[in-house]
């Protein structure tokens, strides 16, 4: 079953205007599936494959020549050096055949693209399913708790999979392939503890000192690891909203997860019913409201700017609510 995404039309339109489109987002959000659906009759190569990776590293120009008539380069963050060669390749390409790049990390992809490929590559974020996309499905969860527990990843709605089992495999793959192999974090046990500690703080104002102390790591390590989680679309930091802009800049952000299913898994929740009585039910609900208040999927050109999400911090410090850019909920 193919799930047509809201942002797909945007990708098709951008391919008419730009030499290439970069689809970025978390693992398993549907980037490769969408790319293959849009460019059905074009070559597809994934840099997850070791042979492909070695070819791209040893002969980047030769590797890119395979795409002179269009195609898909999957998981380009695996060979970030390739991005440096894309500028001249796209400039010298003699036709307008479409190219889609996909990547599971902002860290090595967006920073390089915005610096070297401005005006040549449009960037589209593909996050897990939006609420509207799930609502249209026959298999949509029947309760909020089931929705929170199942999460938003497409595969969980295309196949009958136990969410706890799926998120176990997802986390294992994320730690081994992204955190260790690409980002070179070798203390995976401590990093996994750090990830779970972040889950316990979902919806809270971020306190790096407390987080670092609870994990037995340095403050600087906590900051670096949280940057990794944000760059790989696991968590997001939302700045507080104040009328006084200078005051806003010095206040700590709140921490949210891109997916409530992963959040529930990291909290040790193994059923939807458990959420009803869980001490962090309010935090899970707030995290969901954050996801629902966001656009779900965003698209911008290479000169993309911060989406500028914020939360309204009331003087009592006890409650918060989300503000859209127009000031409405």
N, C-alpha and C positions, 0 to 999 in steps of 0.2 A: 504494500500500500504506500503510494507516494503522497506525502503531505505537502500541499502547495502552500508556500509561505507568503505572508503579506508583502514582504520586501522583494519578492522575486521580480515583479514588474519593474521596480526601480533598477534592479541589476540589468535587466534587458535594455532599458532606456539608456543607462550609463554606458553600456557597451557600444552604443551608437555614437557616443560623444567622446569617449576616451580610448586610447590604444589598449588599455588594460583596466580590469577591475580587480581589486583585492578584497576577497571575502574573509573577514577575520571574526573570531569568536571562540568560545570554549570548545574543547574536545566534544565530539558527538552532538554538536548543535545542528548538524545537517548541512554543513558547508559543501562537502564533497558531493553529497546527493543532489543538492541544488545545482551545483556547477555542471554535473553530468547531465542533468535534466535540461538545462539551458543550452549546453553545447553538446548535443547528443552525438553528432557525427564528427567530433573533433578528437584528436589524440589526448590521452590522459596519462600522466605519469606522476607517481607519488614519491616524494623524497623520504617517506617512511621506509622505503625499500633501500637496503644497504648498497646494492649495485648502482641504483640511480643516484644515491648520495655521493658515492665515490666518483661517478662520472661527472657530476655537477661541480665537485670540488677540484678535480684534476683538469677539467677542460670546460670551464663555464661558458665560453663562447660557442663551443661545439654543442654543448648541451642545449643552449637556447636556440640554436639553429633549427632544432626539431620543431620549434613553435613558430616558424616563419609564416606558416599558413594557419595560425591560430591553435588553440588548445588550452589544456588545464595543467597547471603546475600545483600539485597538492602538497600541503605542509611545507611551505617555503621557508619557514623559520628554522627548519632543520639545517639549511645551508644559507645563513644570512649573507655570506660573501656574494652570493648570486645576485643579490639586489643591486650591488655596485655595478654590475655589468648590464643590468636591465635598461638603464638610461640610453646608452648608445644603441643597444639592440632595438629598442622601440623607436628611437629617432631614425634609424637606418632601415626599418621595416618598410617594404615597398607596397604593402597592401593594408587594408583595414580589417583583416580577419581578426575576430575577437580572441582575447586572451583573458583567462581568469586565473588569479593566484589565490590560494587559500593559506591561512595561517592560524594556529591555535594560541598565539601569544602576541601581545602588544610589544613586549620588551624588545625583540629584535626586529619586528616587522614595521610597526607604525613609525618608530623613531627614524629608521633609515629611509622609509618611503617619503616621509614628509620632508626630509633633508635633500634627497637626491632625485625624487621622481615627481616633484610638484608639477601639476598640470598634465601629467602623463598617465597617472593612475588614480582612479576614483576608489575610495575606501568605503566599504559597506560592512557594518557590524551585523552578524547574524547570531543573535542570542538564542537560548532555548525558547520553546514555544511560548507565545503570548496567550493571555487569557482568552482573547477572541478566537484564536486559532483552535484552542482546546474545546471551547464551547460548541464549535461546529461539528465535533466528532461524535459518532455514535457511542464511543467508548469513554466519553468524558466522565470524570469522577462524579459521584452522586452527592458528595458532601465536601465541605471546605477541608475537613481533616484529611479526607482521602486525597484531595488535591495537593495539600501541603506535603503529605507523606510520599505520594507518587512523584512529585516534582514535575519538571517541564521538558525533560529531554524526549525527543521524538521517538526513539526506539522503545521507550516504555509504553507508548500508545500504539505502536505498530505490531508489537509482539506481546504475548502473555509472559511477562517476566516479573519475578518478585523484586520489588524496588530495593530491598535490603541487599539481596544478592548482586543486583546490577551495580549499585553504588559501591559495594565492596570491590568489585572488579575495576570499576571506574577509578576509584581512589588509588588502587594498586598500580594501574597503568599510568596514572598521572604522576605518582611519586617516582616510578622507575624510568619512564620515558622522558618526562618533561623536567622534573625537579632534579633528578640525578644525572641523566645523560646530557641534557641540553644546558641546564642552568648550573650544573656542577655543584649541587648541594649533596654532600656525601653522608651526612649524619641524618639519614632518613627517619630513624626512630624519634629523634628529638623534633625533627620537622613535622612529623605526623602528630606528635603531642601538641606542638604549636598550632597546627591546623585545628585540632579539637578545642584548644583553648580559645581560639578565635570564634569558633561556633558557639561556645558558652557565653561569648560577649556580643553576639549578634544583636543589633538594635541598641547597643550601648555606646556612650561616648568613649572614644578610643583613649586608653591609657597605656602608653608603651612601657612605662616603668613597671606597672603591675603585670602586664603580659610577659615581659622579659623575666621578672622575678619568679613567676609561677612556672616558667619553662626552664629556669636555670641557665639562661643565655644572656649575653650582653645586650644592652639597649640598642646598640648599633646593629646587632644581628637581627633583633626583632623588627627593626625598621626595614632592613634589607629583605627579610623573609616576607614581610607583609607586601612589599613592593612586588615580589615574585607572585604572590597570590593574586594581586590586583592585575598584574601584567598578563596572567594566564586566565583571567576571567573567572576566578573562584570567588573573590570578594570585591566589594566596591566601598570606597569611602565617600560619605556624603557630608559636605560642609554645612555648619549651622548657618541659618539665615538671620542676619541682623540688618536693621535699617542703616546702621552706621557701618560702612564698608570697611574702614580701617580696623574696627573692632572685630569684624567677621574674620579677617585674615589670621588673627592670632588665636582663634579658638579651635579646640580639637574637633575632628570630624566624628561622625558615627560610622559604625562598621555594619555592613550588610553583605549577605551572600547573593550571588546571581541566581541561585536555585534553592528552593525550600526543601526539595527532596534530599539533596546533598547535605543541607543543614541538619535535617532530621536524622540522617544516617550518622553524622558526626556526633550528634547528641545522644546516640545509642537508642534511638526510638525505632522499634521494630514493627509497629502497627499503627494504623490510622487512629484507632480507639485510644491508644496511649496518649495521643496529643491532647485529647479532651481534658485530661487531668494532669498534664505535665506542667511543672513549675515555670517552664519557659514558653508556655502557649502564647502568651502575650507578645513575646519577642518574635516568635515564628509568624504570628499574625502581622505584626508591624513590618517584618521583612517581606511578607507577601504584598502588603500595601505599597511598599517601596517598588517592588517589581511591577505591580499593576499600574502605579502612577507614572512609571517610565513608559516610553513609547513602545517598548518590547523589541523593536528592531530599528536601528538608525542607519542612515546613509549620509555621508558627507564626502566632499572631494578631498584631495590630499592635503589641502590647507585646513583640515578639520580643526574645530576648536573644542574646548571642554564643554560638555553638555550642561554644566553648571547646575546640577541637581543640588538641592539644599533642603534642610529641614528647619522648621520654625521653632526656636528655643524660647519658651516663655520664661518670664522672670522668676517664676516659682522654681524652675528647674526640674519640675516633676513630670511634665508631659511634653510631648512634641507632636507636630503634625506636618505633613508634606505640603509644600507649596509648588504649584505649577508656575511656569514663567509668567503667566498672566495674573498670578496671585490667588487663583482659585484652586479648590481641591479637585 
